[in-house]
């Protein structure tokens, strides 16, 4: 359970609802890292675009390599997100 106030998908409105619907449709879930930023959807939208550009575009490292690095860093930091 998060100590940070979040807005669940069923309670989302406006821009946050659009973001949640897009993520739910494309990846089938709303990641916790997105939920903890749900109070500021105006800042969340550019962050999602940045992350997508960073992870999906190959700039010397493949998407698979970047995902493995992210997963490993999360593991060594004991991060559940």
MIKE-69535 format. One record per residue: residue number from 1; residue in one letter; x, y, z of N, C-alpha, C, O in turn. Coordinates in steps of 0.1 Angstrom, whole numbers. Example, Ala and Ser with C-alpha at 12.3 -4.5 7.8 and 13.67 -1.06 7.14 Angstrom:
<node><i>1</i><aa>a</aa><n_xx>132</n_xx><n_yy>-57</n_yy><n_zz>78</n_zz><ca_xx>123</ca_xx><ca_yy>-45</ca_yy><ca_zz>78</ca_zz><c_xx>132</c_xx><c_yy>-33</c_yy><c_zz>78</c_zz><o_xx>142</o_xx><o_yy>-33</o_yy><o_zz>85</o_zz></node>
<node><i>2</i><aa>s</aa><n_xx>128</n_xx><n_yy>-22</n_yy><n_zz>71</n_zz><ca_xx>137</ca_xx><ca_yy>-11</ca_yy><ca_zz>71</ca_zz><c_xx>129</c_xx><c_yy>0</c_yy><c_zz>79</c_zz><o_xx>134</o_xx><o_yy>11</o_yy><o_zz>80</o_zz></node>
This chain:
<node><i>1</i><aa>x</aa><n_xx>8</n_xx><n_yy>-12</n_yy><n_zz>0</n_zz><ca_xx>0</ca_xx><ca_yy>0</ca_yy><ca_zz>0</ca_zz><c_xx>9</c_xx><c_yy>12</c_yy><c_zz>0</c_zz><o_xx>19</o_xx><o_yy>13</o_yy><o_zz>7</o_zz></node>
<node><i>2</i><aa>x</aa><n_xx>5</n_xx><n_yy>22</n_yy><n_zz>-8</n_zz><ca_xx>13</ca_xx><ca_yy>34</ca_yy><ca_zz>-10</ca_zz><c_xx>9</c_xx><c_yy>44</c_yy><c_zz>2</c_zz><o_xx>-2</o_xx><o_yy>45</o_yy><o_zz>6</o_zz></node>
<node><i>3</i><aa>x</aa><n_xx>20</n_xx><n_yy>51</n_yy><n_zz>6</n_zz><ca_xx>18</ca_xx><ca_yy>62</ca_yy><ca_zz>16</ca_zz><c_xx>15</c_xx><c_yy>75</c_yy><c_zz>9</c_zz><o_xx>11</o_xx><o_yy>85</o_yy><o_zz>15</o_zz></node>
<node><i>4</i><aa>x</aa><n_xx>16</n_xx><n_yy>75</n_yy><n_zz>-4</n_zz><ca_xx>14</ca_xx><ca_yy>87</ca_yy><ca_zz>-12</ca_zz><c_xx>0</c_xx><c_yy>87</c_yy><c_zz>-17</c_zz><o_xx>-5</o_xx><o_yy>76</o_yy><o_zz>-23</o_zz></node>
<node><i>5</i><aa>x</aa><n_xx>-8</n_xx><n_yy>97</n_yy><n_zz>-16</n_zz><ca_xx>-22</ca_xx><ca_yy>98</ca_yy><ca_zz>-21</ca_zz><c_xx>-21</c_xx><c_yy>96</c_yy><c_zz>-36</c_zz><o_xx>-14</o_xx><o_yy>103</o_yy><o_zz>-43</o_zz></node>
<node><i>6</i><aa>x</aa><n_xx>-30</n_xx><n_yy>87</n_yy><n_zz>-41</n_zz><ca_xx>-31</ca_xx><ca_yy>84</ca_yy><ca_zz>-55</ca_zz><c_xx>-45</c_xx><c_yy>84</c_yy><c_zz>-59</c_zz><o_xx>-54</o_xx><o_yy>83</o_yy><o_zz>-51</o_zz></node>
<node><i>7</i><aa>x</aa><n_xx>-47</n_xx><n_yy>86</n_yy><n_zz>-72</n_zz><ca_xx>-60</ca_xx><ca_yy>85</ca_yy><ca_zz>-78</ca_zz><c_xx>-61</c_xx><c_yy>72</c_yy><c_zz>-86</c_zz><o_xx>-53</o_xx><o_yy>70</o_yy><o_zz>-95</o_zz></node>
<node><i>8</i><aa>x</aa><n_xx>-71</n_xx><n_yy>64</n_yy><n_zz>-82</n_zz><ca_xx>-72</ca_xx><ca_yy>51</ca_yy><ca_zz>-89</ca_zz><c_xx>-79</c_xx><c_yy>53</c_yy><c_zz>-103</c_zz><o_xx>-86</o_xx><o_yy>63</o_yy><o_zz>-105</o_zz></node>
<node><i>9</i><aa>x</aa><n_xx>-78</n_xx><n_yy>43</n_yy><n_zz>-111</n_zz><ca_xx>-84</ca_xx><ca_yy>44</ca_yy><ca_zz>-125</ca_zz><c_xx>-99</c_xx><c_yy>47</c_yy><c_zz>-125</c_zz><o_xx>-104</o_xx><o_yy>55</o_yy><o_zz>-133</o_zz></node>
<node><i>10</i><aa>x</aa><n_xx>-106</n_xx><n_yy>41</n_yy><n_zz>-116</n_zz><ca_xx>-121</ca_xx><ca_yy>43</ca_yy><ca_zz>-115</ca_zz><c_xx>-125</c_xx><c_yy>57</c_yy><c_zz>-111</c_zz><o_xx>-136</o_xx><o_yy>61</o_yy><o_zz>-114</o_zz></node>
<node><i>11</i><aa>x</aa><n_xx>-116</n_xx><n_yy>64</n_yy><n_zz>-104</n_zz><ca_xx>-118</ca_xx><ca_yy>77</ca_yy><ca_zz>-100</ca_zz><c_xx>-112</c_xx><c_yy>88</c_yy><c_zz>-108</c_zz><o_xx>-114</o_xx><o_yy>100</o_yy><o_zz>-106</o_zz></node>
<node><i>12</i><aa>x</aa><n_xx>-105</n_xx><n_yy>85</n_yy><n_zz>-119</n_zz><ca_xx>-98</ca_xx><ca_yy>94</ca_yy><ca_zz>-127</ca_zz><c_xx>-108</c_xx><c_yy>102</c_yy><c_zz>-136</c_zz><o_xx>-118</o_xx><o_yy>97</o_yy><o_zz>-140</o_zz></node>
<node><i>13</i><aa>x</aa><n_xx>-104</n_xx><n_yy>115</n_yy><n_zz>-138</n_zz><ca_xx>-112</ca_xx><ca_yy>123</ca_yy><ca_zz>-147</ca_zz><c_xx>-103</c_xx><c_yy>131</c_yy><c_zz>-156</c_zz><o_xx>-91</o_xx><o_yy>133</o_yy><o_zz>-153</o_zz></node>
<node><i>14</i><aa>x</aa><n_xx>-108</n_xx><n_yy>136</n_yy><n_zz>-166</n_zz><ca_xx>-101</ca_xx><ca_yy>145</ca_yy><ca_zz>-175</ca_zz><c_xx>-88</c_xx><c_yy>139</c_yy><c_zz>-181</c_zz><o_xx>-88</o_xx><o_yy>128</o_yy><o_zz>-186</o_zz></node>
<node><i>15</i><aa>x</aa><n_xx>-77</n_xx><n_yy>147</n_yy><n_zz>-180</n_zz><ca_xx>-64</ca_xx><ca_yy>143</ca_yy><ca_zz>-186</ca_zz><c_xx>-59</c_xx><c_yy>130</c_yy><c_zz>-179</c_zz><o_xx>-54</o_xx><o_yy>121</o_yy><o_zz>-186</o_zz></node>
<node><i>16</i><aa>x</aa><n_xx>-61</n_xx><n_yy>129</n_yy><n_zz>-166</n_zz><ca_xx>-56</ca_xx><ca_yy>117</ca_yy><ca_zz>-159</ca_zz><c_xx>-64</c_xx><c_yy>104</c_yy><c_zz>-164</c_zz><o_xx>-58</o_xx><o_yy>94</o_yy><o_zz>-166</o_zz></node>
<node><i>17</i><aa>x</aa><n_xx>-77</n_xx><n_yy>106</n_yy><n_zz>-167</n_zz><ca_xx>-85</ca_xx><ca_yy>95</ca_yy><ca_zz>-172</ca_zz><c_xx>-80</c_xx><c_yy>91</c_yy><c_zz>-186</c_zz><o_xx>-78</o_xx><o_yy>79</o_yy><o_zz>-189</o_zz></node>
<node><i>18</i><aa>x</aa><n_xx>-77</n_xx><n_yy>101</n_yy><n_zz>-194</n_zz><ca_xx>-71</ca_xx><ca_yy>98</ca_yy><ca_zz>-207</ca_zz><c_xx>-58</c_xx><c_yy>91</c_yy><c_zz>-207</c_zz><o_xx>-56</o_xx><o_yy>81</o_yy><o_zz>-214</o_zz></node>
<node><i>19</i><aa>x</aa><n_xx>-49</n_xx><n_yy>95</n_yy><n_zz>-198</n_zz><ca_xx>-36</ca_xx><ca_yy>88</ca_yy><ca_zz>-196</ca_zz><c_xx>-38</c_xx><c_yy>74</c_yy><c_zz>-191</c_zz><o_xx>-32</o_xx><o_yy>65</o_yy><o_zz>-197</o_zz></node>
<node><i>20</i><aa>x</aa><n_xx>-46</n_xx><n_yy>72</n_yy><n_zz>-181</n_zz><ca_xx>-49</ca_xx><ca_yy>59</ca_yy><ca_zz>-176</ca_zz><c_xx>-55</c_xx><c_yy>50</c_yy><c_zz>-187</c_zz><o_xx>-51</o_xx><o_yy>38</o_yy><o_zz>-188</o_zz></node>
<node><i>21</i><aa>x</aa><n_xx>-65</n_xx><n_yy>55</n_yy><n_zz>-194</n_zz><ca_xx>-71</ca_xx><ca_yy>47</ca_yy><ca_zz>-205</ca_zz><c_xx>-61</c_xx><c_yy>43</c_yy><c_zz>-216</c_zz><o_xx>-61</o_xx><o_yy>32</o_yy><o_zz>-220</o_zz></node>
<node><i>22</i><aa>x</aa><n_xx>-52</n_xx><n_yy>52</n_yy><n_zz>-219</n_zz><ca_xx>-42</ca_xx><ca_yy>49</ca_yy><ca_zz>-230</ca_zz><c_xx>-32</c_xx><c_yy>39</c_yy><c_zz>-225</c_zz><o_xx>-29</o_xx><o_yy>29</o_yy><o_zz>-232</o_zz></node>
<node><i>23</i><aa>x</aa><n_xx>-28</n_xx><n_yy>40</n_yy><n_zz>-212</n_zz><ca_xx>-18</ca_xx><ca_yy>30</ca_yy><ca_zz>-207</ca_zz><c_xx>-25</c_xx><c_yy>17</c_yy><c_zz>-205</c_zz><o_xx>-19</o_xx><o_yy>6</o_yy><o_zz>-208</o_zz></node>
<node><i>24</i><aa>x</aa><n_xx>-37</n_xx><n_yy>17</n_yy><n_zz>-200</n_zz><ca_xx>-45</ca_xx><ca_yy>4</ca_yy><ca_zz>-198</ca_zz><c_xx>-47</c_xx><c_yy>-3</c_yy><c_zz>-211</c_zz><o_xx>-46</o_xx><o_yy>-15</o_yy><o_zz>-212</o_zz></node>
<node><i>25</i><aa>x</aa><n_xx>-50</n_xx><n_yy>5</n_yy><n_zz>-221</n_zz><ca_xx>-52</ca_xx><ca_yy>-1</ca_yy><ca_zz>-235</ca_zz><c_xx>-39</c_xx><c_yy>-6</c_yy><c_zz>-241</c_zz><o_xx>-39</o_xx><o_yy>-16</o_yy><o_zz>-248</o_zz></node>
<node><i>26</i><aa>x</aa><n_xx>-28</n_xx><n_yy>1</n_yy><n_zz>-239</n_zz><ca_xx>-15</ca_xx><ca_yy>-3</ca_yy><ca_zz>-245</ca_zz><c_xx>-7</c_xx><c_yy>-14</c_yy><c_zz>-237</c_zz><o_xx>-1</o_xx><o_yy>-22</o_yy><o_zz>-244</o_zz></node>
<node><i>27</i><aa>x</aa><n_xx>-7</n_xx><n_yy>-13</n_yy><n_zz>-224</n_zz><ca_xx>1</ca_xx><ca_yy>-22</ca_yy><ca_zz>-216</ca_zz><c_xx>-8</c_xx><c_yy>-31</c_yy><c_zz>-207</c_zz><o_xx>-2</o_xx><o_yy>-40</o_yy><o_zz>-200</o_zz></node>
<node><i>28</i><aa>x</aa><n_xx>-21</n_xx><n_yy>-28</n_yy><n_zz>-207</n_zz><ca_xx>-30</ca_xx><ca_yy>-37</ca_yy><ca_zz>-199</ca_zz><c_xx>-30</c_xx><c_yy>-34</c_yy><c_zz>-184</c_zz><o_xx>-36</o_xx><o_yy>-42</o_yy><o_zz>-176</o_zz></node>
<node><i>29</i><aa>x</aa><n_xx>-24</n_xx><n_yy>-23</n_yy><n_zz>-179</n_zz><ca_xx>-23</ca_xx><ca_yy>-20</ca_yy><ca_zz>-165</ca_zz><c_xx>-19</c_xx><c_yy>-6</c_yy><c_zz>-163</c_zz><o_xx>-14</o_xx><o_yy>1</o_yy><o_zz>-172</o_zz></node>
<node><i>30</i><aa>x</aa><n_xx>-20</n_xx><n_yy>-1</n_yy><n_zz>-151</n_zz><ca_xx>-15</ca_xx><ca_yy>12</ca_yy><ca_zz>-147</ca_zz><c_xx>-4</c_xx><c_yy>10</c_yy><c_zz>-137</c_zz><o_xx>-6</o_xx><o_yy>6</o_yy><o_zz>-126</o_zz></node>
<node><i>31</i><aa>x</aa><n_xx>9</n_xx><n_yy>12</n_yy><n_zz>-141</n_zz><ca_xx>20</ca_xx><ca_yy>9</ca_yy><ca_zz>-132</ca_zz><c_xx>20</c_xx><c_yy>18</c_yy><c_zz>-120</c_zz><o_xx>15</o_xx><o_yy>30</o_yy><o_zz>-121</o_zz></node>
<node><i>32</i><aa>x</aa><n_xx>24</n_xx><n_yy>13</n_yy><n_zz>-109</n_zz><ca_xx>24</ca_xx><ca_yy>21</ca_yy><ca_zz>-96</ca_zz><c_xx>32</c_xx><c_yy>34</c_yy><c_zz>-98</c_zz><o_xx>29</o_xx><o_yy>44</o_yy><o_zz>-92</o_zz></node>
<node><i>33</i><aa>x</aa><n_xx>43</n_xx><n_yy>34</n_yy><n_zz>-106</n_zz><ca_xx>51</ca_xx><ca_yy>46</ca_yy><ca_zz>-108</ca_zz><c_xx>43</c_xx><c_yy>57</c_yy><c_zz>-114</c_zz><o_xx>45</o_xx><o_yy>69</o_yy><o_zz>-112</o_zz></node>
<node><i>34</i><aa>x</aa><n_xx>33</n_xx><n_yy>53</n_yy><n_zz>-122</n_zz><ca_xx>23</ca_xx><ca_yy>63</ca_yy><ca_zz>-128</ca_zz><c_xx>13</c_xx><c_yy>68</c_yy><c_zz>-117</c_zz><o_xx>10</o_xx><o_yy>80</o_yy><o_zz>-116</o_zz></node>
<node><i>35</i><aa>x</aa><n_xx>8</n_xx><n_yy>58</n_yy><n_zz>-109</n_zz><ca_xx>-2</ca_xx><ca_yy>62</ca_yy><ca_zz>-99</ca_zz><c_xx>3</c_xx><c_yy>72</c_yy><c_zz>-89</c_zz><o_xx>-4</o_xx><o_yy>80</o_yy><o_zz>-84</o_zz></node>
<node><i>36</i><aa>x</aa><n_xx>16</n_xx><n_yy>70</n_yy><n_zz>-85</n_zz><ca_xx>21</ca_xx><ca_yy>79</ca_yy><ca_zz>-75</ca_zz><c_xx>22</c_xx><c_yy>94</c_yy><c_zz>-80</c_zz><o_xx>25</o_xx><o_yy>103</o_yy><o_zz>-72</o_zz></node>
<node><i>37</i><aa>x</aa><n_xx>21</n_xx><n_yy>96</n_yy><n_zz>-93</n_zz><ca_xx>22</ca_xx><ca_yy>109</ca_yy><ca_zz>-99</ca_zz><c_xx>8</c_xx><c_yy>114</c_yy><c_zz>-103</c_zz><o_xx>7</o_xx><o_yy>124</o_yy><o_zz>-111</o_zz></node>
<node><i>38</i><aa>x</aa><n_xx>-2</n_xx><n_yy>107</n_yy><n_zz>-99</n_zz><ca_xx>-16</ca_xx><ca_yy>109</ca_yy><ca_zz>-105</ca_zz><c_xx>-22</c_xx><c_yy>122</c_yy><c_zz>-101</c_zz><o_xx>-31</o_xx><o_yy>127</o_yy><o_zz>-107</o_zz></node>
<node><i>39</i><aa>x</aa><n_xx>-17</n_xx><n_yy>129</n_yy><n_zz>-90</n_zz><ca_xx>-22</ca_xx><ca_yy>141</ca_yy><ca_zz>-86</ca_zz><c_xx>-18</c_xx><c_yy>153</c_yy><c_zz>-95</c_zz><o_xx>-24</o_xx><o_yy>164</o_yy><o_zz>-95</o_zz></node>
<node><i>40</i><aa>x</aa><n_xx>-8</n_xx><n_yy>150</n_yy><n_zz>-104</n_zz><ca_xx>-3</ca_xx><ca_yy>161</ca_yy><ca_zz>-113</ca_zz><c_xx>-2</c_xx><c_yy>155</c_yy><c_zz>-127</c_zz><o_xx>8</o_xx><o_yy>154</o_yy><o_zz>-133</o_zz></node>
<node><i>41</i><aa>x</aa><n_xx>-14</n_xx><n_yy>152</n_yy><n_zz>-133</n_zz><ca_xx>-14</ca_xx><ca_yy>147</ca_yy><ca_zz>-147</ca_zz><c_xx>-8</c_xx><c_yy>156</c_yy><c_zz>-157</c_zz><o_xx>-3</o_xx><o_yy>152</o_yy><o_zz>-168</o_zz></node>
<node><i>42</i><aa>x</aa><n_xx>-8</n_xx><n_yy>169</n_yy><n_zz>-154</n_zz><ca_xx>-2</ca_xx><ca_yy>179</ca_yy><ca_zz>-163</ca_zz><c_xx>13</c_xx><c_yy>177</c_yy><c_zz>-164</c_zz><o_xx>20</o_xx><o_yy>180</o_yy><o_zz>-174</o_zz></node>
<node><i>43</i><aa>x</aa><n_xx>20</n_xx><n_yy>172</n_yy><n_zz>-153</n_zz><ca_xx>34</ca_xx><ca_yy>169</ca_yy><ca_zz>-154</ca_zz><c_xx>36</c_xx><c_yy>154</c_yy><c_zz>-158</c_zz><o_xx>47</o_xx><o_yy>151</o_yy><o_zz>-163</o_zz></node>
<node><i>44</i><aa>x</aa><n_xx>26</n_xx><n_yy>146</n_yy><n_zz>-155</n_zz><ca_xx>28</ca_xx><ca_yy>131</ca_yy><ca_zz>-159</ca_zz><c_xx>28</c_xx><c_yy>129</c_yy><c_zz>-174</c_zz><o_xx>36</o_xx><o_yy>121</o_yy><o_zz>-178</o_zz></node>
<node><i>45</i><aa>x</aa><n_xx>20</n_xx><n_yy>136</n_yy><n_zz>-181</n_zz><ca_xx>20</ca_xx><ca_yy>134</ca_yy><ca_zz>-196</ca_zz><c_xx>33</c_xx><c_yy>136</c_yy><c_zz>-202</c_zz><o_xx>37</o_xx><o_yy>128</o_yy><o_zz>-210</o_zz></node>
<node><i>46</i><aa>x</aa><n_xx>40</n_xx><n_yy>147</n_yy><n_zz>-200</n_zz><ca_xx>53</ca_xx><ca_yy>149</ca_yy><ca_zz>-206</ca_zz><c_xx>64</c_xx><c_yy>138</c_yy><c_zz>-201</c_zz><o_xx>72</o_xx><o_yy>134</o_yy><o_zz>-209</o_zz></node>
<node><i>47</i><aa>x</aa><n_xx>62</n_xx><n_yy>134</n_yy><n_zz>-189</n_zz><ca_xx>71</ca_xx><ca_yy>124</ca_yy><ca_zz>-184</ca_zz><c_xx>69</c_xx><c_yy>111</c_yy><c_zz>-191</c_zz><o_xx>79</o_xx><o_yy>104</o_yy><o_zz>-194</o_zz></node>
<node><i>48</i><aa>x</aa><n_xx>57</n_xx><n_yy>107</n_yy><n_zz>-194</n_zz><ca_xx>54</ca_xx><ca_yy>95</ca_yy><ca_zz>-201</ca_zz><c_xx>60</c_xx><c_yy>96</c_yy><c_zz>-215</c_zz><o_xx>66</o_xx><o_yy>86</o_yy><o_zz>-220</o_zz></node>
<node><i>49</i><aa>x</aa><n_xx>58</n_xx><n_yy>107</n_yy><n_zz>-221</n_zz><ca_xx>63</ca_xx><ca_yy>109</ca_yy><ca_zz>-235</ca_zz><c_xx>79</c_xx><c_yy>108</c_yy><c_zz>-235</c_zz><o_xx>84</o_xx><o_yy>102</o_yy><o_zz>-244</o_zz></node>
<node><i>50</i><aa>x</aa><n_xx>85</n_xx><n_yy>114</n_yy><n_zz>-225</n_zz><ca_xx>100</ca_xx><ca_yy>113</ca_yy><ca_zz>-224</ca_zz><c_xx>104</c_xx><c_yy>99</c_yy><c_zz>-222</c_zz><o_xx>113</o_xx><o_yy>94</o_yy><o_zz>-228</o_zz></node>
<node><i>51</i><aa>x</aa><n_xx>98</n_xx><n_yy>92</n_yy><n_zz>-213</n_zz><ca_xx>101</ca_xx><ca_yy>78</ca_yy><ca_zz>-210</ca_zz><c_xx>99</c_xx><c_yy>69</c_yy><c_zz>-222</c_zz><o_xx>108</o_xx><o_yy>61</o_yy><o_zz>-225</o_zz></node>
<node><i>52</i><aa>x</aa><n_xx>88</n_xx><n_yy>71</n_yy><n_zz>-229</n_zz><ca_xx>86</ca_xx><ca_yy>63</ca_yy><ca_zz>-241</ca_zz><c_xx>97</c_xx><c_yy>66</c_yy><c_zz>-252</c_zz><o_xx>102</o_xx><o_yy>57</o_yy><o_zz>-257</o_zz></node>
<node><i>53</i><aa>x</aa><n_xx>101</n_xx><n_yy>79</n_yy><n_zz>-254</n_zz><ca_xx>111</ca_xx><ca_yy>82</ca_yy><ca_zz>-263</ca_zz><c_xx>125</c_xx><c_yy>76</c_yy><c_zz>-259</c_zz><o_xx>132</o_xx><o_yy>71</o_yy><o_zz>-267</o_zz></node>
<node><i>54</i><aa>x</aa><n_xx>127</n_xx><n_yy>76</n_yy><n_zz>-246</n_zz><ca_xx>140</ca_xx><ca_yy>71</ca_yy><ca_zz>-241</ca_zz><c_xx>141</c_xx><c_yy>56</c_yy><c_zz>-242</c_zz><o_xx>151</o_xx><o_yy>50</o_yy><o_zz>-247</o_zz></node>
<node><i>55</i><aa>x</aa><n_xx>130</n_xx><n_yy>49</n_yy><n_zz>-239</n_zz><ca_xx>130</ca_xx><ca_yy>34</ca_yy><ca_zz>-239</ca_zz><c_xx>127</c_xx><c_yy>28</c_yy><c_zz>-252</c_zz><o_xx>133</o_xx><o_yy>18</o_yy><o_zz>-255</o_zz></node>
<node><i>56</i><aa>x</aa><n_xx>119</n_xx><n_yy>34</n_yy><n_zz>-260</n_zz><ca_xx>115</ca_xx><ca_yy>28</ca_yy><ca_zz>-273</ca_zz><c_xx>124</c_xx><c_yy>31</c_yy><c_zz>-284</c_zz><o_xx>125</o_xx><o_yy>23</o_yy><o_zz>-294</o_zz></node>
<node><i>57</i><aa>x</aa><n_xx>131</n_xx><n_yy>42</n_yy><n_zz>-284</n_zz><ca_xx>140</ca_xx><ca_yy>46</ca_yy><ca_zz>-295</ca_zz><c_xx>154</c_xx><c_yy>40</c_yy><c_zz>-292</c_zz><o_xx>160</o_xx><o_yy>41</o_yy><o_zz>-281</o_zz></node>
<node><i>58</i><aa>x</aa><n_xx>160</n_xx><n_yy>34</n_yy><n_zz>-302</n_zz><ca_xx>173</ca_xx><ca_yy>28</ca_yy><ca_zz>-300</ca_zz><c_xx>184</c_xx><c_yy>39</c_yy><c_zz>-303</c_zz><o_xx>185</o_xx><o_yy>44</o_yy><o_zz>-314</o_zz></node>
<node><i>59</i><aa>x</aa><n_xx>191</n_xx><n_yy>42</n_yy><n_zz>-292</n_zz><ca_xx>202</ca_xx><ca_yy>52</ca_yy><ca_zz>-293</ca_zz><c_xx>215</c_xx><c_yy>45</c_yy><c_zz>-288</c_zz><o_xx>221</o_xx><o_yy>49</o_yy><o_zz>-279</o_zz></node>
<node><i>60</i><aa>x</aa><n_xx>218</n_xx><n_yy>34</n_yy><n_zz>-294</n_zz><ca_xx>230</ca_xx><ca_yy>26</ca_yy><ca_zz>-291</ca_zz><c_xx>227</c_xx><c_yy>14</c_yy><c_zz>-282</c_zz><o_xx>235</o_xx><o_yy>4</o_yy><o_zz>-283</o_zz></node>
<node><i>61</i><aa>x</aa><n_xx>216</n_xx><n_yy>14</n_yy><n_zz>-274</n_zz><ca_xx>212</ca_xx><ca_yy>3</ca_yy><ca_zz>-267</ca_zz><c_xx>199</c_xx><c_yy>-2</c_yy><c_zz>-271</c_zz><o_xx>190</o_xx><o_yy>6</o_yy><o_zz>-275</o_zz></node>
<node><i>62</i><aa>x</aa><n_xx>197</n_xx><n_yy>-15</n_yy><n_zz>-272</n_zz><ca_xx>184</ca_xx><ca_yy>-20</ca_yy><ca_zz>-276</ca_zz><c_xx>174</c_xx><c_yy>-18</c_yy><c_zz>-265</c_zz><o_xx>177</o_xx><o_yy>-15</o_yy><o_zz>-253</o_zz></node>
<node><i>63</i><aa>x</aa><n_xx>161</n_xx><n_yy>-18</n_yy><n_zz>-268</n_zz><ca_xx>150</ca_xx><ca_yy>-17</ca_yy><ca_zz>-258</ca_zz><c_xx>152</c_xx><c_yy>-28</c_yy><c_zz>-248</c_zz><o_xx>150</o_xx><o_yy>-25</o_yy><o_zz>-236</o_zz></node>
<node><i>64</i><aa>x</aa><n_xx>155</n_xx><n_yy>-40</n_yy><n_zz>-252</n_zz><ca_xx>157</ca_xx><ca_yy>-51</ca_yy><ca_zz>-242</ca_zz><c_xx>168</c_xx><c_yy>-48</c_yy><c_zz>-232</c_zz><o_xx>166</o_xx><o_yy>-50</o_yy><o_zz>-220</o_zz></node>
<node><i>65</i><aa>x</aa><n_xx>179</n_xx><n_yy>-43</n_yy><n_zz>-237</n_zz><ca_xx>190</ca_xx><ca_yy>-40</ca_yy><ca_zz>-228</ca_zz><c_xx>186</c_xx><c_yy>-29</c_yy><c_zz>-218</c_zz><o_xx>189</o_xx><o_yy>-30</o_yy><o_zz>-206</o_zz></node>
<node><i>66</i><aa>x</aa><n_xx>179</n_xx><n_yy>-19</n_yy><n_zz>-223</n_zz><ca_xx>174</ca_xx><ca_yy>-8</ca_yy><ca_zz>-214</ca_zz><c_xx>165</c_xx><c_yy>-13</c_yy><c_zz>-204</c_zz><o_xx>165</o_xx><o_yy>-9</o_yy><o_zz>-192</o_zz></node>
<node><i>67</i><aa>x</aa><n_xx>156</n_xx><n_yy>-22</n_yy><n_zz>-208</n_zz><ca_xx>146</ca_xx><ca_yy>-28</ca_yy><ca_zz>-198</ca_zz><c_xx>154</c_xx><c_yy>-36</c_yy><c_zz>-188</c_zz><o_xx>150</o_xx><o_yy>-36</o_yy><o_zz>-176</o_zz></node>
<node><i>68</i><aa>x</aa><n_xx>164</n_xx><n_yy>-44</n_yy><n_zz>-192</n_zz><ca_xx>171</ca_xx><ca_yy>-52</ca_yy><ca_zz>-182</ca_zz><c_xx>179</c_xx><c_yy>-43</c_yy><c_zz>-173</c_zz><o_xx>180</o_xx><o_yy>-46</o_yy><o_zz>-161</o_zz></node>
<node><i>69</i><aa>x</aa><n_xx>185</n_xx><n_yy>-32</n_yy><n_zz>-177</n_zz><ca_xx>192</ca_xx><ca_yy>-23</ca_yy><ca_zz>-168</ca_zz><c_xx>182</c_xx><c_yy>-17</c_yy><c_zz>-158</c_zz><o_xx>185</o_xx><o_yy>-17</o_yy><o_zz>-146</o_zz></node>
<node><i>70</i><aa>x</aa><n_xx>170</n_xx><n_yy>-13</n_yy><n_zz>-163</n_zz><ca_xx>160</ca_xx><ca_yy>-7</ca_yy><ca_zz>-154</ca_zz><c_xx>156</c_xx><c_yy>-17</c_yy><c_zz>-144</c_zz><o_xx>154</o_xx><o_yy>-14</o_yy><o_zz>-132</o_zz></node>
<node><i>71</i><aa>x</aa><n_xx>153</n_xx><n_yy>-29</n_yy><n_zz>-148</n_zz><ca_xx>149</ca_xx><ca_yy>-40</ca_yy><ca_zz>-139</ca_zz><c_xx>160</c_xx><c_yy>-43</c_yy><c_zz>-128</c_zz><o_xx>157</o_xx><o_yy>-45</o_yy><o_zz>-116</o_zz></node>
<node><i>72</i><aa>x</aa><n_xx>172</n_xx><n_yy>-43</n_yy><n_zz>-133</n_zz><ca_xx>183</ca_xx><ca_yy>-46</ca_yy><ca_zz>-123</ca_zz><c_xx>185</c_xx><c_yy>-35</c_yy><c_zz>-113</c_zz><o_xx>187</o_xx><o_yy>-38</o_yy><o_zz>-101</o_zz></node>
<node><i>73</i><aa>x</aa><n_xx>185</n_xx><n_yy>-23</n_yy><n_zz>-118</n_zz><ca_xx>186</ca_xx><ca_yy>-11</ca_yy><ca_zz>-109</ca_zz><c_xx>175</c_xx><c_yy>-11</c_yy><c_zz>-99</c_zz><o_xx>177</o_xx><o_yy>-9</o_yy><o_zz>-87</o_zz></node>
<node><i>74</i><aa>x</aa><n_xx>163</n_xx><n_yy>-14</n_yy><n_zz>-103</n_zz><ca_xx>151</ca_xx><ca_yy>-15</ca_yy><ca_zz>-94</ca_zz><c_xx>154</c_xx><c_yy>-26</c_yy><c_zz>-83</c_zz><o_xx>151</o_xx><o_yy>-24</o_yy><o_zz>-72</o_zz></node>
<node><i>75</i><aa>x</aa><n_xx>159</n_xx><n_yy>-37</n_yy><n_zz>-88</n_zz><ca_xx>161</ca_xx><ca_yy>-48</ca_yy><ca_zz>-79</ca_zz><c_xx>172</c_xx><c_yy>-45</c_yy><c_zz>-68</c_zz><o_xx>170</o_xx><o_yy>-47</o_yy><o_zz>-56</o_zz></node>
<node><i>76</i><aa>x</aa><n_xx>183</n_xx><n_yy>-39</n_yy><n_zz>-72</n_zz><ca_xx>193</ca_xx><ca_yy>-36</ca_yy><ca_zz>-63</ca_zz><c_xx>189</c_xx><c_yy>-25</c_yy><c_zz>-53</c_zz><o_xx>195</o_xx><o_yy>-23</o_yy><o_zz>-42</o_zz></node>
<node><i>77</i><aa>x</aa><n_xx>180</n_xx><n_yy>-17</n_yy><n_zz>-58</n_zz><ca_xx>175</ca_xx><ca_yy>-6</ca_yy><ca_zz>-49</ca_zz><c_xx>162</c_xx><c_yy>-10</c_yy><c_zz>-41</c_zz><o_xx>156</o_xx><o_yy>-2</o_yy><o_zz>-34</o_zz></node>
<node><i>78</i><aa>x</aa><n_xx>159</n_xx><n_yy>-23</n_yy><n_zz>-42</n_zz><ca_xx>147</ca_xx><ca_yy>-29</ca_yy><ca_zz>-35</ca_zz><c_xx>134</c_xx><c_yy>-21</c_yy><c_zz>-39</c_zz><o_xx>126</o_xx><o_yy>-18</o_yy><o_zz>-30</o_zz></node>
<node><i>79</i><aa>x</aa><n_xx>133</n_xx><n_yy>-17</n_yy><n_zz>-51</n_zz><ca_xx>122</ca_xx><ca_yy>-9</ca_yy><ca_zz>-56</ca_zz><c_xx>111</c_xx><c_yy>-18</c_yy><c_zz>-62</c_zz><o_xx>114</o_xx><o_yy>-25</o_yy><o_zz>-71</o_zz></node>
<node><i>80</i><aa>x</aa><n_xx>99</n_xx><n_yy>-17</n_yy><n_zz>-56</n_zz><ca_xx>88</ca_xx><ca_yy>-25</ca_yy><ca_zz>-61</ca_zz><c_xx>81</c_xx><c_yy>-19</c_yy><c_zz>-74</c_zz><o_xx>73</o_xx><o_yy>-25</o_yy><o_zz>-80</o_zz></node>
<node><i>81</i><aa>x</aa><n_xx>85</n_xx><n_yy>-7</n_yy><n_zz>-77</n_zz><ca_xx>78</ca_xx><ca_yy>0</ca_yy><ca_zz>-88</ca_zz><c_xx>84</c_xx><c_yy>-4</c_yy><c_zz>-101</c_zz><o_xx>80</o_xx><o_yy>1</o_yy><o_zz>-112</o_zz></node>
